[in-house]
Amino acid sequence: MSLPYSGKTIELADGKHTVTGGAYKGIGMDGRSVYKFATREVPRVLSEALANAGLTVDDVDHLLLHQANIRIMETVAQRLGIDFDKGRLGMSSLDGHLPYGQLTVQQPPPL
């Protein structure tokens, strides 16, 4: 993610201190880099956490990721060898009132 800042340094009247005046420009994100990072690091970290807990992917009942991108969730599940249906809870509505994908961006996940 990037949040560019454009400003200039202004010397204060005391001659000893300065401040910066300016503004932030629009926030940006390199989606391809985010995808590559998430699909590489999330499976690695989850595998490490499972190993540290003495568990395997077979012990996982549900995969709940704070992630709104279904492609990332599918790839993470596939790389872990977890059935993607275990991750579908976060991508669908529990009560029919929330649109597809909304539960992945809420915290904590509703169970």
C-alpha positions in Angstrom: 0.0 0.0 0.0 1.1 3.5 -0.6 0.0 6.9 0.8 2.0 9.6 -1.0 2.6 12.8 0.9 3.4 16.1 -0.8 4.6 19.0 1.2 7.2 21.6 2.0 9.2 22.5 5.0 8.3 25.8 6.7 10.7 27.5 9.1 9.0 28.8 12.2 9.4 32.4 13.4 11.8 31.3 16.2 14.3 30.3 13.5 15.0 27.0 15.4 12.1 24.8 14.4 10.4 23.7 11.2 7.1 22.1 10.3 6.0 20.4 7.2 2.8 21.6 5.5 1.2 19.6 2.8 -1.4 16.9 2.1 -1.7 13.3 1.4 -2.7 12.1 -2.0 -4.9 9.1 -2.7 -4.2 5.8 -1.1 -3.0 3.1 -3.6 -2.3 -0.6 -3.6 -0.5 -2.9 -6.0 -3.0 -5.7 -6.1 -0.7 -8.1 -7.8 2.0 -7.7 -5.1 -0.7 -8.1 -2.4 -1.9 -11.3 -4.0 1.6 -12.8 -4.3 2.5 -11.8 -0.7 -0.8 -13.1 0.8 -0.8 -16.4 -1.2 2.9 -17.1 -0.2 3.0 -15.9 3.4 -0.5 -16.8 4.8 -0.1 -20.6 4.0 3.4 -20.5 5.5 2.4 -18.7 8.7 -0.7 -20.9 9.1 1.4 -24.1 8.6 3.9 -22.8 11.1 1.1 -22.0 13.6 -0.5 -25.4 13.2 2.9 -27.2 13.6 3.6 -25.2 16.8 0.2 -26.2 18.1 0.9 -29.9 17.3 -1.9 -29.8 14.7 -2.3 -30.6 11.0 -4.7 -29.2 8.4 -6.9 -32.3 9.1 -7.6 -30.7 12.5 -9.0 -27.5 10.9 -12.8 -27.3 10.9 -13.1 -23.8 9.4 -10.8 -21.4 7.7 -11.7 -17.9 8.6 -9.4 -15.3 7.0 -9.8 -11.5 7.3 -9.7 -11.3 3.5 -12.3 -10.0 1.1 -10.6 -11.4 -2.0 -12.0 -14.8 -2.8 -9.1 -15.7 -5.1 -6.7 -15.2 -2.3 -8.8 -17.4 0.0 -9.1 -20.1 -2.6 -5.3 -20.1 -3.3 -4.5 -20.2 0.4 -6.8 -23.1 1.0 -5.4 -25.0 -2.0 -1.8 -24.4 -0.9 -2.6 -25.6 2.6 -4.5 -28.6 1.2 -7.6 -27.5 3.0 -11.0 -28.1 1.4 -12.2 -24.6 0.3 -15.7 -25.4 1.7 -14.1 -24.9 5.1 -13.4 -21.4 4.1 -16.8 -20.6 2.6 -18.3 -19.5 5.9 -16.4 -16.3 5.6 -17.5 -15.7 2.0 -21.3 -16.2 2.3 -24.2 -15.0 4.3 -25.2 -16.8 7.5 -28.7 -15.4 7.6 -29.3 -14.3 4.1 -29.2 -10.6 4.9 -25.5 -9.9 4.1 -24.3 -9.8 0.5 -21.7 -12.3 -0.6 -18.2 -11.5 0.8 -19.2 -9.1 3.5 -18.4 -11.4 6.4 -14.7 -11.5 5.5 -14.3 -7.8 6.3 -15.9 -7.8 9.7 -14.0 -8.5 13.0 -14.4 -10.6 14.9 -15.8 -13.2 12.6 -19.4 -14.1 13.5 -19.7 -17.8 14.5 
